[in-house]
């Protein structure tokens, strides 16, 4: 028995083997069990028997022959895969020469194919190996499906939309039931199905998951609902995405927030400061009064807590007060709160228990009791409060005595002047506070002196500069006010000033912007007009007034500025209502811009107008004159129409084989293009004396002319025939040619004739008449073109008639050839059927004989004399098999109809027929198509087989092509030992061999000759073989790189 451990699987594999040769089934069972005793083999002699067994038993793998009576192996595979949806592993065990069948089997879902011809030990060893691999793959697939089922169960238990997606494409690999109910199906993208977008959502955190390999979470509002998205790494190429609908949670939070807002509104309405604390002393909420009184922001108060504003109470005292509340319910005590500016505020604290945000908390209300204590502390703190106030304000402050000497400067004043308070103390103001006029550079009057002199508040003039101690300058504005004692005597002056550098820069920028606007307004090439809408008592727009116009307005409209500005539009433009009043009033009211093209009859011009509203009830128009471009556009449209009608006329030549049908279509198109309403098409009589009318269109007018009357060649018709050019007359009714008109002829106001010219001779006419306006040279040119088309149609008609006569002769000859060919094909088909059946049966018997010879050798391993005879039998069987294969392929040469074949694909198919090919394959024939048949793959197969058998050390094969403009060369190379020079001429003979049958390359030669190609071996001995296949120039090929 064989060593089953080498197969890596000790479990029993149940195999169903289907073959119509019972002796081969017996041999196969013996050989497989000899290799692997863990195989349980059930034979079946037909497809129907196999199907019956499958209905009763479970099998792990099916092995099937191809050629069997009633139903073959492919029929069996179709029943399994397509009808029964059965995915059981299926191996096609067929004879060599069935490669095309093997490819069909693989396309239908076979798991592999194995050639039953060859060395029995190799063949059945490969089959046993294929059975084990197919079973292992099937087991792995079942395990994967079980894992996927488990994943489905887990994800479907999530109360949310659950997806597994590809990293780069965001395509859904798996979705749970909730997601699928929403349309999120595998293969689609998450953003297209969940958000109805064409691109990924801007807030998507999937890229961050890929970057950090950590879960991410985000809450978003979309389409009136709230969602929480969770992104989680799943594998190297996948990630999971969960989407929770938290709308109801948000509603609950909003209700809670509203409740808190209501509570907040209540405490914010209090004038006393209010605090909400938890039992750990943390501040949960403060009211607006606390922010206003203490000078801290709300966030700062929440952060610093009670200890940040109450310096009197220790942590222990605060903790004792808090813990005593549950028993006493309410506590009242006094303490001092300190503001952000350092002001101590005496307060009375009233604390009680409340419910806040669903939990028990403490509400403390602090009442300011400073009024109670203000009287005794007022005088003592007055000076300190003044200093604190002055220092804390954002403006610079300087105070002087009644003589203008500096008494105090705050920090801002120090920074702006460059003087410290200490250095400036006692100095005259003018020495420290030096000010100039920015424009004149002259000193500005001392504001303190002016206040002392007048006793009134004064301010600086515009454009005042402060010269700092270091000589730098900054723009300022200021005010000075007197300080009075209780008897209204001036004790000093307080001067308040600020740096206005930023404001001055903005003013300059605004002035520059206004200057640029005025320049742009006046120099624009587009017309610009500013308007104001006029409304009636009901508020309806009835007119509009022109407020301003630019120079381009005057140039474009021809109206002067002094005519337009201040005038009503209805009066200025002479229209009622004013031009485009509805559009302009809507823009002025809504503020939404609008643009449109229009024709303005009073000026006989086309305009492109853009309108916008700079402010309510006003609008501005920016417009250009597009009259000339409109005319150019209309001319282009006319040219395009002519081109399209000319193309339509050309198409009628291709669509209509009949001259009469083509001529009618050409006449109708020409009439439409020129604007004529009547006309005819006529051919010149054989003697050239008169027109023979093909058809006539009277344009709806009554014509009573006797149709049997001749139409002589005279007048304007004669001119067209003689000159071979289109001619016309626009005053035909007043011309001498009217005398030629017979009685009952329709009235002709104008006429035009265009000749049909074939080989320089006029053979007919297109006649046109009664155009509402005059015919033009452009019309004549168009009519001449349609005359040329009609001449082509006539010539084609004559040529077609000749071709049809010849075609009838050719058809008769082809019918005779087809009849003979049918008989030949029937005979050839009978020969092929007989040969195929004979080969199949004999080859099966040879395989049985070869297998039994193998088993016999194993049992006679000690009898060398008998083994020699057995090996001779094996050699004869192998040679017979090769002869059968050669005859099968030889029969197929030249049988198929040749069609365009892709060379690269054909070569790849041949390579695919060698499992585990130990060669590097280079295929550089992409884009090359040649005329051949499916035997081209067999040709490449034989060349590769030759390399494997005789190339010895070959490691690479290569196929490429060369084009020199006149021919294509297909080059097949390997890097083996090559072919000796003396053998190059013999290799295609079939009688030469270096160990094989010698028939492989002979078959290649026959196939090449059937295609009309040639082949030669041009390799260098020792460097590899090189087969050059030359395709003659006349063979259709497509060549591209």
ZAMARGU-4260 file (C-alpha; in steps of 0.2 Angstrom, whole numbers, plus 5000, padded with zeros to 4 digits):
<rodrens>
0) 5000/5000/5000 | 5005/5018/4997 | 5011/5030/5011 | 4995/5040/5015 | 5004/5050/5028
5) 5013/5059/5013 | 4996/5065/5008 | 4994/5074/5025 | 4976/5068/5028 | 4971/5052/5037
10) 4952/5054/5035 | 4943/5043/5022 | 4939/5052/5006 | 4923/5045/4997 | 4926/5045/4978
15) 4913/5043/4964 | 4923/5037/4948 | 4913/5038/4932 | 4919/5029/4916 | 4910/5018/4903
20) 4925/5006/4903 | 4923/4993/4917 | 4940/4986/4915 | 4947/5004/4917 | 4937/5007/4933
25) 4944/4991/4940 | 4962/4996/4936 | 4959/5013/4943 | 4953/5007/4959 | 4968/4995/4961
30) 4980/5009/4957 | 4972/5022/4968 | 4971/5011/4983 | 4989/5005/4980 | 4994/5024/4982
35) 4982/5029/4996 | 4972/5017/5006 | 4961/5031/5014 | 4951/5032/4998 | 4934/5024/4997
40) 4930/5022/4978 | 4913/5019/4971 | 4912/5015/4952 | 4898/5021/4940 | 4898/5016/4921
45) 4887/5030/4915 | 4881/5048/4920 | 4864/5042/4924 | 4870/5028/4936 | 4882/5042/4944
50) 4867/5054/4947 | 4857/5039/4955 | 4871/5035/4967 | 4873/5054/4971 | 4855/5054/4976
55) 4858/5040/4989 | 4875/5042/4995 | 4887/5057/5000 | 4903/5058/4991 | 4918/5070/4993
60) 4925/5070/4976 | 4919/5065/4958 | 4931/5059/4945 | 4924/5057/4927 | 4929/5053/4910
65) 4924/5064/4895 | 4918/5053/4881 | 4904/5041/4886 | 4888/5036/4878 | 4872/5046/4880
70) 4879/5059/4891 | 4897/5064/4892 | 4907/5071/4906 | 4903/5089/4902 | 4884/5085/4902
75) 4887/5077/4919 | 4896/5093/4925 | 4882/5105/4918 | 4869/5094/4927 | 4879/5096/4944
80) 4883/5114/4943 | 4868/5122/4933 | 4854/5111/4937 | 4857/5104/4954 | 4868/5119/4960
85) 4880/5105/4967 | 4898/5112/4971 | 4906/5094/4975 | 4924/5094/4968 | 4924/5087/4950
90) 4940/5081/4941 | 4940/5077/4923 | 4950/5062/4920 | 4952/5061/4901 | 4964/5056/4888
95) 4978/5066/4880 | 4971/5076/4866 | 4956/5082/4875 | 4963/5099/4880 | 4949/5109/4872
100) 4937/5099/4882 | 4947/5102/4898 | 4946/5120/4895 | 4927/5119/4893 | 4926/5109/4909
105) 4936/5122/4919 | 4925/5136/4913 | 4910/5126/4918 | 4917/5124/4936 | 4928/5109/4936
110) 4941/5108/4950 | 4954/5101/4938 | 4958/5089/4924 | 4971/5075/4923 | 4977/5066/4907
115) 4974/5047/4909 | 4987/5043/4896 | 5005/5040/4901 | 5015/5031/4915 | 5002/5023/4926
120) 5012/5027/4942 | 5013/5046/4937 | 4995/5047/4931 | 4987/5039/4946 | 4999/5047/4958
125) 4993/5064/4951 | 4975/5059/4951 | 4977/5054/4970 | 4985/5070/4974 | 4971/5080/4964
130) 4958/5070/4974 | 4966/5075/4991 | 4968/5094/4986 | 4951/5095/4980 | 4944/5088/4996
135) 4955/5099/5006 | 4949/5115/4997 | 4931/5109/4999 | 4933/5106/5017 | 4941/5124/5019
140) 4927/5132/5009 | 4914/5123/5021 | 4923/5129/5036 | 4924/5147/5029 | 4905/5147/5026
145) 4902/5141/5044 | 4913/5155/5050 | 4903/5167/5039 | 4887/5161/5046 | 4894/5164/5064
150) 4899/5181/5059 | 4881/5184/5051 | 4873/5178/5068 | 4884/5190/5078 | 4882/5205/5067
155) 4863/5202/5065 | 4862/5203/5085 | 4868/5221/5085 | 4854/5233/5087 | 4861/5244/5073
160) 4866/5245/5055 | 4882/5234/5055 | 4894/5233/5040 | 4910/5225/5035 | 4919/5235/5021
165) 4935/5235/5011 | 4947/5248/5016 | 4952/5257/5000 | 4935/5256/4990 | 4923/5257/5005
170) 4913/5243/4996 | 4902/5233/5007 | 4908/5215/5010 | 4895/5210/5022 | 4879/5219/5030
175) 4867/5213/5043 | 4849/5212/5041 | 4845/5230/5047 | 4858/5237/5035 | 4851/5226/5020
180) 4833/5232/5024 | 4840/5250/5021 | 4848/5245/5004 | 4866/5242/5010 | 4870/5227/5000
185) 4887/5219/4997 | 4896/5226/4982 | 4889/5244/4985 | 4898/5258/4994 | 4893/5264/5011
190) 4892/5282/5007 | 4881/5279/4992 | 4868/5268/5001 | 4868/5275/5018 | 4870/5294/5014
195) 4865/5294/4995 | 4882/5302/4991 | 4893/5300/4976 | 4909/5303/4986 | 4914/5297/5004
200) 4906/5307/5018 | 4917/5322/5024 | 4916/5317/5042 | 4920/5298/5039 | 4933/5292/5051
205) 4938/5276/5042 | 4955/5284/5036 | 4959/5287/5054 | 4955/5269/5058 | 4967/5263/5044
210) 4980/5276/5050 | 4980/5272/5069 | 4972/5254/5069 | 4961/5260/5084 | 4942/5262/5085
215) 4934/5279/5081 | 4917/5286/5086 | 4908/5302/5080 | 4890/5309/5082 | 4882/5318/5067
220) 4865/5325/5062 | 4859/5320/5045 | 4842/5322/5037 | 4834/5328/5053 | 4840/5313/5063
225) 4855/5310/5074 | 4867/5295/5072 | 4882/5289/5081 | 4895/5281/5070 | 4908/5268/5076
230) 4923/5262/5065 | 4933/5247/5071 | 4948/5238/5063 | 4942/5221/5057 | 4957/5214/5047
235) 4972/5220/5036 | 4960/5224/5022 | 4943/5226/5030 | 4935/5237/5044 | 4918/5236/5053
240) 4906/5251/5054 | 4892/5252/5066 | 4878/5266/5064 | 4867/5268/5079 | 4851/5279/5078
245) 4852/5290/5093 | 4838/5302/5088 | 4827/5297/5103 | 4842/5298/5115 | 4845/5316/5108
250) 4827/5321/5111 | 4828/5315/5129 | 4844/5325/5131 | 4836/5340/5123 | 4821/5339/5136
255) 4834/5338/5150 | 4843/5353/5142 | 4827/5363/5141 | 4823/5359/5159 | 4841/5365/5164
260) 4838/5380/5153 | 4822/5384/5162 | 4831/5382/5178 | 4846/5393/5172 | 4833/5406/5166
265) 4826/5407/5184 | 4843/5409/5192 | 4849/5421/5179 | 4834/5432/5182 | 4841/5435/5200
270) 4851/5450/5204 | 4860/5440/5218 | 4874/5428/5213 | 4868/5410/5213 | 4879/5394/5214
275) 4874/5376/5212 | 4886/5363/5221 | 4888/5345/5223 | 4892/5337/5240 | 4910/5336/5236
280) 4910/5355/5234 | 4912/5356/5215 | 4903/5370/5207 | 4890/5364/5194 | 4882/5380/5189
285) 4883/5399/5192 | 4871/5412/5186 | 4874/5428/5175 | 4874/5439/5191 | 4889/5429/5197
290) 4899/5432/5181 | 4894/5450/5181 | 4898/5454/5199 | 4914/5444/5201 | 4921/5448/5184
295) 4926/5430/5180 | 4919/5420/5164 | 4907/5406/5168 | 4920/5393/5163 | 4933/5401/5175
300) 4920/5401/5190 | 4916/5383/5187 | 4935/5379/5186 | 4941/5388/5202 | 4926/5384/5213
305) 4921/5391/5230 | 4939/5391/5236 | 4944/5402/5222 | 4932/5417/5227 | 4930/5414/5246
310) 4947/5416/5255 | 4939/5417/5272 | 4932/5399/5273 | 4944/5384/5274 | 4941/5368/5265
315) 4936/5360/5282 | 4923/5374/5285 | 4916/5372/5268 | 4915/5353/5270 | 4906/5355/5287
320) 4893/5367/5280 | 4889/5355/5266 | 4887/5340/5276 | 4876/5349/5289 | 4863/5353/5276
325) 4854/5337/5274 | 4850/5338/5293 | 4847/5357/5294 | 4839/5359/5277 | 4845/5377/5276
330) 4860/5387/5282 | 4863/5406/5282 | 4880/5413/5285 | 4891/5428/5280 | 4908/5428/5271
335) 4918/5438/5259 | 4919/5434/5240 | 4933/5441/5230 | 4931/5446/5212 | 4943/5443/5198
340) 4949/5461/5200 | 4952/5458/5218 | 4937/5467/5225 | 4931/5459/5241 | 4912/5458/5242
345) 4904/5455/5259 | 4890/5443/5255 | 4876/5434/5265 | 4875/5416/5259 | 4858/5406/5260
350) 4861/5388/5256 | 4847/5374/5253 | 4845/5357/5245 | 4838/5356/5227 | 4837/5343/5214
355) 4848/5347/5199 | 4850/5336/5183 | 4842/5322/5192 | 4853/5322/5207 | 4852/5331/5224
360) 4863/5346/5225 | 4865/5363/5235 | 4859/5380/5229 | 4868/5394/5237 | 4862/5412/5235
365) 4874/5426/5239 | 4867/5443/5243 | 4878/5458/5242 | 4878/5466/5259 | 4892/5479/5255
370) 4879/5493/5256 | 4877/5490/5274 | 4896/5492/5277 | 4899/5505/5264 | 4896/5520/5275
375) 4910/5517/5287 | 4922/5511/5274 | 4918/5524/5260 | 4931/5537/5264 | 4944/5524/5268
380) 4942/5514/5252 | 4939/5529/5240 | 4957/5532/5235 | 4960/5513/5233 | 4945/5510/5223
385) 4949/5525/5211 | 4967/5518/5208 | 4960/5501/5205 | 4947/5507/5193 | 4960/5517/5183
390) 4972/5504/5182 | 4960/5491/5176 | 4952/5500/5162 | 4958/5497/5144 | 4961/5516/5140
395) 4976/5526/5145 | 4973/5538/5159 | 4983/5552/5165 | 4978/5564/5179 | 4986/5581/5183
400) 4984/5594/5196 | 4977/5612/5192 | 4993/5617/5185 | 4995/5603/5173 | 5008/5593/5182
405) 5006/5574/5181 | 5000/5565/5197 | 4996/5548/5190 | 4998/5537/5175 | 4990/5520/5173
410) 4999/5505/5165 | 4991/5508/5148 | 4997/5526/5148 | 5014/5520/5153 | 5015/5508/5138
415) 5008/5521/5125 | 5019/5536/5131 | 5035/5526/5135 | 5036/5534/5152 | 5034/5526/5168
420) 5023/5533/5181 | 5037/5536/5193 | 5048/5545/5180 | 5033/5556/5174 | 5027/5561/5191
425) 5027/5580/5194 | 5032/5584/5176 | 5022/5596/5165 | 5010/5586/5154 | 5017/5593/5138
430) 5034/5586/5142 | 5027/5568/5143 | 5011/5569/5132 | 5019/5577/5116 | 5006/5577/5102
435) 5007/5583/5083 | 4995/5585/5069 | 4998/5570/5057 | 4996/5580/5041 | 5004/5597/5046
440) 5016/5590/5058 | 5013/5605/5069 | 5011/5604/5088 | 4993/5602/5094 | 4986/5613/5108
445) 4988/5605/5126 | 4971/5597/5130 | 4974/5599/5149 | 4978/5617/5147 | 4962/5619/5137
450) 4951/5610/5150 | 4959/5621/5164 | 4955/5637/5153 | 4938/5633/5148 | 4932/5621/5162
455) 4924/5610/5149 | 4927/5593/5142 | 4937/5594/5127 | 4942/5581/5113 | 4957/5580/5101
460) 4955/5585/5083 | 4956/5571/5070 | 4974/5565/5064 | 4983/5568/5080 | 4999/5558/5083
465) 5007/5555/5100 | 5026/5556/5100 | 5032/5543/5112 | 5048/5544/5123 | 5058/5534/5110
470) 5052/5546/5096 | 5040/5533/5088 | 5023/5540/5084 | 5006/5532/5086 | 4989/5539/5081
475) 4977/5543/5096 | 4961/5551/5100 | 4957/5557/5118 | 4946/5568/5129 | 4950/5578/5144
480) 4938/5582/5158 | 4940/5593/5173 | 4941/5587/5191 | 4930/5598/5203 | 4930/5599/5222
485) 4914/5601/5232 | 4914/5620/5228 | 4915/5617/5209 | 4933/5623/5208 | 4945/5614/5196
490) 4957/5603/5206 | 4965/5595/5191 | 4961/5586/5175 | 4959/5568/5170 | 4965/5564/5152
495) 4959/5548/5144 | 4966/5542/5127 | 4968/5527/5116 | 4979/5519/5102 | 4969/5520/5086
500) 4982/5513/5075 | 4971/5498/5069 | 4956/5510/5066 | 4967/5522/5056 | 4973/5508/5045
505) 4955/5503/5042 | 4950/5520/5037 | 4965/5521/5025 | 4960/5504/5018 | 4942/5510/5016
510) 4947/5526/5007 | 4959/5516/4995 | 4945/5504/4992 | 4933/5518/4988 | 4945/5525/4976
515) 4948/5509/4967 | 4929/5506/4966 | 4927/5523/4958 | 4941/5520/4946 | 4935/5502/4941
520) 4917/5509/4939 | 4923/5523/4927 | 4935/5512/4917 | 4925/5496/4915 | 4922/5491/4897
525) 4905/5484/4902 | 4891/5496/4905 | 4886/5499/4923 | 4870/5507/4929 | 4864/5509/4947
530) 4845/5510/4949 | 4832/5513/4963 | 4815/5504/4962 | 4799/5516/4963 | 4784/5508/4972
535) 4766/5514/4972 | 4755/5516/4987 | 4751/5497/4987 | 4770/5493/4988 | 4770/5487/4970
540) 4785/5491/4958 | 4779/5503/4945 | 4796/5510/4938 | 4814/5513/4943 | 4826/5528/4943
545) 4843/5529/4936 | 4855/5534/4950 | 4872/5533/4942 | 4880/5526/4926 | 4898/5524/4920
550) 4907/5529/4904 | 4904/5513/4895 | 4885/5515/4898 | 4886/5530/4887 | 4896/5522/4873
555) 4885/5506/4872 | 4868/5515/4874 | 4872/5531/4865 | 4863/5540/4880 | 4873/5554/4890
560) 4875/5553/4908 | 4866/5570/4911 | 4851/5562/4901 | 4850/5546/4912 | 4854/5551/4930
565) 4839/5555/4940 | 4827/5550/4926 | 4813/5537/4926 | 4817/5522/4915 | 4800/5522/4907
570) 4803/5540/4901 | 4822/5538/4897 | 4819/5522/4886 | 4802/5526/4880 | 4794/5510/4886
575) 4779/5506/4897 | 4782/5498/4908 | 4800/5501/4911 | 4811/5488/4903 | 4812/5471/4912
580) 4804/5479/4928 | 4798/5462/4935 | 4816/5455/4934 | 4824/5470/4942 | 4811/5472/4955
585) 4813/5454/4961 | 4832/5456/4962 | 4830/5472/4972 | 4818/5464/4984 | 4826/5447/4986
590) 4844/5451/4984 | 4847/5436/4973 | 4858/5439/4957 | 4851/5436/4940 | 4858/5435/4922
595) 4850/5435/4905 | 4851/5438/4886 | 4838/5449/4878 | 4834/5459/4862 | 4830/5477/4866
600) 4819/5484/4851 | 4821/5503/4855 | 4840/5501/4852 | 4839/5487/4840 | 4853/5478/4850
605) 4856/5462/4859 | 4862/5463/4877 | 4869/5451/4890 | 4864/5458/4907 | 4869/5453/4924
610) 4859/5461/4938 | 4862/5461/4957 | 4856/5471/4972 | 4869/5481/4982 | 4856/5486/4995
615) 4837/5484/4998 | 4826/5492/4984 | 4841/5496/4973 | 4849/5486/4959 | 4864/5487/4948
620) 4865/5481/4930 | 4882/5476/4921 | 4879/5473/4903 | 4888/5471/4886 | 4882/5473/4868
625) 4882/5456/4860 | 4873/5461/4844 | 4888/5457/4833 | 4891/5440/4841 | 4873/5436/4839
630) 4874/5439/4820 | 4890/5428/4820 | 4881/5414/4829 | 4866/5415/4817 | 4878/5414/4802
635) 4886/5399/4811 | 4869/5391/4814 | 4865/5393/4795 | 4881/5385/4790 | 4879/5371/4802
640) 4861/5368/4795 | 4868/5368/4777 | 4882/5355/4782 | 4869/5344/4791 | 4858/5344/4776
645) 4872/5340/4764 | 4877/5326/4776 | 4859/5320/4775 | 4860/5320/4756 | 4876/5310/4757
650) 4868/5297/4769 | 4854/5295/4757 | 4866/5288/4744 | 4871/5275/4756 | 4853/5271/4762
655) 4844/5270/4745 | 4850/5258/4731 | 4836/5264/4720 | 4840/5280/4710 | 4822/5285/4711
660) 4822/5284/4730 | 4839/5292/4732 | 4834/5306/4719 | 4818/5310/4729 | 4827/5311/4745
665) 4840/5322/4738 | 4827/5334/4729 | 4817/5336/4746 | 4833/5340/4755 | 4839/5352/4742
670) 4822/5361/4742 | 4822/5362/4761 | 4839/5370/4761 | 4836/5383/4747 | 4819/5387/4752
675) 4811/5383/4735 | 4793/5377/4735 | 4792/5368/4719 | 4803/5358/4706 | 4807/5342/4698
680) 4821/5329/4694 | 4823/5324/4675 | 4835/5314/4665 | 4841/5318/4647 | 4834/5308/4634
685) 4845/5296/4624 | 4845/5308/4609 | 4849/5323/4620 | 4834/5333/4614 | 4822/5333/4629
690) 4820/5331/4648 | 4812/5315/4654 | 4804/5320/4671 | 4807/5307/4684 | 4795/5316/4696
695) 4788/5333/4698 | 4783/5343/4714 | 4771/5358/4710 | 4772/5365/4727 | 4753/5363/4730
700) 4749/5373/4715 | 4737/5367/4702 | 4746/5361/4686 | 4735/5355/4671 | 4749/5353/4658
705) 4748/5337/4648 | 4761/5326/4655 | 4764/5317/4638 | 4770/5334/4630 | 4789/5334/4627
710) 4801/5345/4638 | 4813/5352/4625 | 4831/5357/4630 | 4830/5376/4628 | 4830/5392/4638
715) 4838/5392/4655 | 4838/5373/4655 | 4849/5373/4639 | 4861/5385/4648 | 4863/5373/4663
720) 4866/5358/4651 | 4878/5367/4640 | 4889/5375/4654 | 4887/5361/4667 | 4884/5374/4680
725) 4869/5379/4691 | 4860/5394/4684 | 4845/5404/4691 | 4833/5418/4686 | 4824/5428/4700
730) 4813/5438/4688 | 4807/5424/4678 | 4789/5430/4675 | 4796/5445/4666 | 4809/5436/4656
735) 4808/5430/4638 | 4808/5412/4644 | 4790/5413/4649 | 4785/5410/4631 | 4791/5392/4632
740) 4779/5388/4646 | 4764/5377/4640 | 4746/5381/4644 | 4741/5376/4662 | 4759/5378/4669
745) 4760/5384/4687 | 4766/5402/4689 | 4784/5403/4691 | 4791/5419/4700 | 4809/5412/4700
750) 4818/5396/4694 | 4835/5387/4696 | 4843/5372/4687 | 4857/5362/4693 | 4864/5348/4681
755) 4869/5330/4685 | 4887/5327/4679 | 4894/5310/4675 | 4911/5309/4668 | 4910/5327/4662
760) 4893/5325/4653 | 4877/5333/4660 | 4864/5318/4660 | 4850/5326/4670 | 4844/5341/4680
765) 4837/5346/4697 | 4824/5360/4694 | 4819/5372/4708 | 4806/5386/4708 | 4796/5398/4718
770) 4807/5403/4732 | 4798/5416/4743 | 4814/5427/4742 | 4827/5428/4728 | 4839/5413/4724
775) 4857/5417/4728 | 4874/5411/4723 | 4874/5402/4739 | 4858/5393/4734 | 4866/5389/4717
780) 4882/5381/4726 | 4871/5371/4737 | 4860/5365/4722 | 4876/5361/4712 | 4881/5350/4727
785) 4865/5340/4727 | 4866/5339/4708 | 4883/5330/4711 | 4875/5319/4724 | 4861/5314/4712
790) 4874/5310/4698 | 4883/5299/4710 | 4866/5290/4715 | 4863/5288/4696 | 4880/5281/4693
795) 4878/5269/4708 | 4862/5263/4701 | 4869/5259/4685 | 4884/5250/4693 | 4873/5241/4705
800) 4863/5234/4690 | 4879/5227/4683 | 4884/5220/4699 | 4868/5211/4702 | 4869/5203/4685
805) 4887/5197/4689 | 4881/5192/4707 | 4868/5180/4699 | 4882/5172/4689 | 4893/5170/4704
810) 4879/5163/4715 | 4875/5150/4703 | 4893/5144/4703 | 4894/5145/4722 | 4879/5134/4723
815) 4887/5121/4713 | 4903/5122/4724 | 4893/5121/4740 | 4884/5106/4735 | 4900/5097/4731
820) 4908/5104/4748 | 4893/5097/4758 | 4895/5080/4751 | 4914/5081/4755 | 4910/5087/4773
825) 4898/5073/4776 | 4911/5060/4771 | 4924/5068/4782 | 4912/5069/4797 | 4909/5050/4795
830) 4928/5047/4795 | 4931/5058/4810 | 4917/5049/4820 | 4923/5032/4816 | 4941/5037/4820
835) 4936/5045/4836 | 4926/5031/4843 | 4939/5018/4838 | 4953/5029/4846 | 4943/5031/4862
840) 4939/5013/4864 | 4957/5007/4859 | 4965/5020/4870 | 4955/5015/4885 | 4960/4996/4883
845) 4978/5002/4881 | 4977/5011/4897 | 4970/4996/4906 | 4984/4985/4898 | 4997/4998/4903
850) 4990/4999/4921 | 4990/4980/4923 | 5008/4979/4916 | 5013/4992/4930 | 5005/4981/4943
855) 5013/4965/4935 | 5030/4974/4936 | 5027/4977/4955 | 5023/4959/4958 | 5038/4953/4947
860) 5051/4965/4955 | 5063/4951/4958 | 5061/4943/4941 | 5072/4954/4929 | 5070/4943/4914
865) 5050/4944/4914 | 5051/4963/4918 | 5060/4965/4902 | 5046/4958/4892 | 5033/4968/4902
870) 5043/4984/4899 | 5043/4980/4880 | 5024/4978/4881 | 5023/4996/4890 | 5034/5003/4876
875) 5023/4997/4862 | 5008/5003/4871 | 5015/5021/4873 | 5020/5021/4855 | 5003/5016/4850
880) 4995/5030/4860 | 5007/5043/4852 | 5001/5036/4835 | 4983/5038/4840 | 4986/5055/4846
885) 4995/5061/4830 | 4981/5054/4819 | 4968/5063/4830 | 4976/5080/4828 | 4981/5077/4810
890) 4962/5074/4806 | 4958/5091/4813 | 4971/5101/4803 | 4962/5112/4790 | 4944/5107/4796
895) 4939/5122/4806 | 4935/5139/4797 | 4949/5151/4800 | 4945/5167/4810 | 4954/5181/4819
900) 4963/5173/4834 | 4972/5182/4848 | 4990/5175/4849 | 4993/5180/4867 | 4977/5172/4873
905) 4980/5156/4862 | 4998/5154/4870 | 4991/5157/4887 | 4978/5143/4885 | 4992/5131/4879
910) 5003/5136/4895 | 4987/5132/4906 | 4987/5114/4900 | 5003/5111/4909 | 5000/5110/4928
915) 5014/5116/4938 | 5024/5121/4923 | 5043/5122/4929 | 5047/5136/4916 | 5046/5155/4917
920) 5034/5161/4904 | 5036/5177/4894 | 5022/5182/4883 | 5025/5198/4873 | 5011/5196/4860
925) 4998/5207/4868 | 4987/5215/4854 | 4993/5203/4840 | 4978/5195/4831 | 4981/5183/4816
930) 4969/5173/4805 | 4970/5154/4811 | 4959/5142/4821 | 4959/5134/4838 | 4973/5122/4833
935) 4985/5137/4836 | 4984/5133/4854 | 4989/5115/4850 | 5004/5121/4840 | 5010/5131/4855
940) 5007/5116/4866 | 5018/5105/4855 | 5032/5118/4855 | 5031/5119/4874 | 5030/5100/4876
945) 5046/5099/4864 | 5055/5111/4877 | 5050/5100/4892 | 5055/5084/4884 | 5071/5089/4874
950) 5077/5106/4881 | 5085/5097/4896 | 5091/5112/4906 | 5078/5125/4900 | 5071/5136/4913
955) 5062/5149/4902 | 5051/5150/4886 | 5047/5166/4877 | 5035/5171/4863 | 5036/5188/4854
960) 5033/5195/4837 | 5043/5206/4825 | 5035/5217/4811 | 5046/5224/4797 | 5031/5231/4788
965) 5029/5218/4775 | 5028/5203/4786 | 5025/5197/4804 | 5037/5185/4813 | 5032/5175/4828
970) 5047/5169/4838 | 5046/5155/4851 | 5062/5153/4861 | 5069/5143/4875 | 5085/5143/4885
975) 5089/5124/4884 | 5102/5115/4875 | 5096/5119/4857 | 5097/5109/4841 | 5113/5103/4833
980) 5116/5110/4815 | 5116/5093/4807 | 5098/5090/4814 | 5090/5106/4810 | 5084/5100/4793
985) 5077/5084/4800 | 5067/5089/4815 | 5050/5092/4805 | 5051/5075/4795 | 5043/5064/4808
990) 5056/5051/4806 | 5069/5060/4817 | 5069/5059/4836 | 5080/5061/4851 | 5070/5050/4862
995) 5052/5054/4858 | 5040/5049/4845 | 5046/5063/4832 | 5028/5067/4828 | 5026/5083/4838
1000) 5036/5095/4827 | 5030/5086/4811 | 5012/5090/4817 | 5018/5108/4820 | 5024/5109/4802
1005) 5008/5103/4795 | 4998/5115/4805 | 5009/5129/4799 | 5007/5124/4781 | 4988/5123/4783
1010) 4989/5142/4788 | 4999/5146/4773 | 5014/5151/4785 | 5032/5144/4786 | 5043/5139/4800
1015) 5062/5136/4803 | 5073/5133/4818 | 5086/5147/4819 | 5093/5144/4837 | 5111/5143/4842
1020) 5116/5126/4849 | 5120/5127/4867 | 5109/5143/4869 | 5092/5136/4866 | 5080/5133/4852
1025) 5072/5147/4842 | 5057/5144/4830 | 5054/5158/4818 | 5036/5157/4811 | 5033/5169/4796
1030) 5016/5175/4792 | 5015/5181/4773 | 5010/5199/4770 | 4993/5193/4763 | 4988/5185/4779
1035) 4977/5197/4788 | 4985/5202/4805 | 4983/5216/4818 | 4999/5222/4826 | 5000/5233/4840
1040) 5011/5236/4856
</rodrens>
